[in-house]
């Protein structure tokens, strides 16, 4: 009996120690430089506003002039917007040189790689290579290129890299380029974390579930999918059946109602912890759906994953038809 009591007390102590360690913050962060990509809308936009209010000197990368102007209008003069298309290597180098001039010997405390696109989510046999290429170019290649160009500044500050991935980097539940790109982000994040450890640079990965943003608008996703459906060859439409699109859309709409998180602030809170904690986590899973469904499902046998995920798809009418 005493043995079990000691084990219980040991578990309680370890939990208390972990909680206390989790709350320790880096001191003297006011005025530190951070660079956030993808600040036109969504997570990046809220993060830029949040960290600006907290006293960081924020470089906010925006894809459009409209996004940059709207963000600048509601933030302090200390925040600087920069036009950034992560797909353009020359643009990335130009922005890196601009930031280097600003931060000088201090370096860059934080890089938040948030820029991303969803791309088309549809069965693989509906798609061509360009449907895969664009999300991978933005979400993975662009992220890697921005990181490589910023690393000297991060190393100088012994700072932080925060990569916004997705729970879709653990479990692919649709066809298209989005999920391969996020699996790639996870791999890059892990190798970068190990490479940078000796330099005092900490690397974290944020893995949100399904959140309501411009990126993941269910109506937009289904509209894009419908365009592809209407362009499919008759042979493929015959395999799926004339009513497939409507039935599948109804299932996806039901899933969105159950899983979609409307408050995006928990994602920004995870980014903040990764940037300011003395002991940041390597991975942050956020969103009720991610914590209680997608992440547990990602650890289950493939047969269980396939059974549950295929239940969320409409049945094909004649899969073996020619």
N, C-alpha and C positions, 0 to 999 in steps of 0.2 A: 504494500500500500504506500509506504514511504517513497518507494521508487517512482511511482506514478505521480505522486504529489510533487516531487522534485522535477520531473519532466514537465509537468504543467507550469510550475513556477519558472522554469527555464524558458519555456515558450513565451510566457507573459513578459519576461525580461527582454527577450530578443525583440518581441513586437514593440515594446516601449522604447527600446534603444533605436530601432528602425524609425519609429515615428519622430523621436527627438532629432535624429540625424537628418531626417527628411525636411525639417523646418529650419535648419541652419542656412543663413543667407550670406552671400558675399557682401562685404562692406564697401563703401565708397564707390558705388556704381553711378551716381548722379553725374551726368555730363559725359558718360562713356558713349562711344559711337556704336551704332548697330545698323545693319543694312537688311532690309526686308524686301523680297521680291513679290510680285503679284499683289500690289496694293490698291488696284482699281476698285475691287469689291471684296466681299467675303472675309475670310480669316485674315488675310494680309491687311485689308483696309482697317478692320477693328484693331489689329495688333499695332499698326502704325499710330493710330489715335491713342491707344492705351499707353504705349511706351513713351510717346511724346508727353503725355500728361504726367508720367512718372519721372520725367527729367532726363531721359536718354536723348542723345542727339541722333535723330533718326534720319537715315537715307531711305526713302520710300521709292522702290522701283515700280513704275506704272507703265502699262503697255500703251495707253492712249493719253493724249493731251487733255481730253475731257476728264478722265479719271484723276490725273495729276492736279488739275485746277480745282476740282471739287474737293479733293483731300486737303490741298493747301489752304482752301477757304475756311476749313473747320479745325485747323491745327495751329500751333504756334509758329512764329517765324524761325524757330530753331530747327524745325523739321524741313528737310530739303527733299523735294521730289526729283527723280531722274527718270527719263524715258528709257525703258529697257524692254527689248524683245530678246528673250533668252535664246531664241533660235539663231540670232545673228551674232556670230563670233566677233565681228568688228565692233558692234555695239557693246558687247560685253567687255571687251578690252578697253574701250573708251570710258565706260562707266567706272571700271576698276581703276584706271589712271586718275579719273576725277576724284574718286574717294581717297586714293593714296595721297593726292595733293592736300586734301582737307585734313586727314587724320595725322599726317606727317609721322613723327616718331612714336606717337601714342599707340598706333595700330588700331585694329577694329575688334571691339569686344565681342560682337555677335553678328553672325550671318544666319538669317532665317530664310531658307529656301522654300518659298511657299507657292511660287508661280506654277500654275498647272491648268490643264484642260481635261475634260472628260472624254471627248471624242465620241464616236458612235459605239453604242452598246447593242450588239445584235449577234445572232448565230454566225459562226465563222464562215459558213458557206454562202452567206449573203455579202461578204465583204471582199475588198481587194486590198492590195498591199498598202495603198495610201491611207486607208482607214487605220492601219496599224502604225504607219510611219509618223503621223503628226503627233499623237500623244507621246510616243517614245522620244521624239525630237524635243518636245517641250518639257515633259515631266522628268525625263531621265538624262538625255544628252545635255539639255540646257542647264539642268541642275548641276551636273558634273562640271560643265565648263565654267559656270559662275563660281563654283567652289574652288576650282583650280586657280582661277584668277585672283581670288580673295585670300587664299591660304597664306601667302607671305604676311599679309596684314593681320590675320587671325593669330598666326604663330608669334608675331611680335608682341601682341597683347596677351598671349596665353589665354585666348578667349574661347568662344563657344561656336559650334556649328549646330544648327537645329534644322533638320530636314523634315518637311511636312510630307509624309507618305499617306497611307490609308490602311484601313483594315483590309482593303483589297490587295494589299501587299502580302497578306498572310493567306488569303483565300480568294480564288478567282471564281466569281459567281455569274459571269457573263462573258461572251465573246467580245473581241475588239482589242485595241491597243492599250487601253487604260490599265488593265490588270498586269500585263507583262511589264509595263513601264514602272508600276509601283513595286512589283517584285524586284526589279532592277534597283530601285531606290533603296530598298531594304539591304540588298547585297552591298551596294556602294557605301551605305551608311555604316555597316558593320566593319568593312575593311578600312574605311577612313578612320573610324574610332580607334582601331588598333594601331594604325599608322601614326596617329597624332598623339597617342598617349605619352610617348617619351618627350613631347614638346610642351606638355602641360595643357594641351587643347582638349576640351571635352566635347563629345559629339553625341547628340540625342536624336531620336526619331519619334515624330508624333504620328499616331495611327488613328485618325478619326473614323467613326462609323459614318452613317448616312446623315448628313446635316443639310438643312435647307439653305443653299447658297445659289448664286447665279450659275455656278458650275454644275450643280446637281439638281436643277429644276426638273421635276418629273415630267411636266407637260412638254418642256423643250426636248427632253430626251426621247419621249415617245413620238413627237412630231418629226424629229430627224430620222427615227427608225421607220416611220411610216413612208417617208420619201424613198428610202431604200427598198422597202417592201413593194411599193408601186412600180419600181424599176426592175424587179426580179424577173428572170426568164420564166416562161410558163412551166417548164419542167420542174423547177424548184418550188414554184407556187403549188404545183400539183402534189408534191411530196408533203408540203406543210398543210395544205388545205386552205380553201378560200376564207374560212372563218378563223384561221390561226391568229392573225394579227389582233383582231378584236378580243378574242379569248385571252391571249397572252397579255394584252394591255390591261385587261381587267384584273388579272392576277398581279401584275406589277403595281397597279394602283393600290390594291389591297395591301401589298407588302410595304409600300411607301407610307401608308397611313399608320401601319404598326411600328415601323422602324425609324421614320424620319425624325431627327432631332431639330427643333425649331430654334433653340437658343445656342448660338455659336460661341458664346463666351467661354465655355469649358475648354475649348481648343486653345484659345488665347491664354487661358490660365496655365495650361500645360506648357506653352511656349515660354511664358514668363518664368515658370519654375525652372525650365531647362536653362534659361539665361541667367538666373539670379541665385539659384540654390548652390550651396557649397558642395553638395553631393547630388548633382542632377541624375535622373534615371537614364538608362540607355534607351528605353522605349516607354512611350506613354500611350496607353489605349484609352480613348475617350469617346463617350456616347453610350447610352444605355444599350443600344442594339449591339455595339461592338463588344462591350464588356460581358453581356449576358447571353449573346447568341453567336455572333460571327467568330469571336476569338475562341470560345470553347469548341465550336464546330470545327475550326481550323486544326485542332489537336486530335480530332477523332479519326478513326479509320476512313479510308477513301470510300468504302462502300456506304458508310453512314452519311458522309458528305454528299455523295451522289444521290442517295435516296431522298434526302431532305431538300436539296437544291432542285432536283428535277420535279419535285412536287409543286414547285413554284413556276413551272413552265406549262404551257398548253400542250396537249398531245398532238403529234403529227397525224395527218390523215392517212397518208400512204408513203411511209418513209422509203419503201423499196421500189417505188414506181420509177420508171425510166422516162 
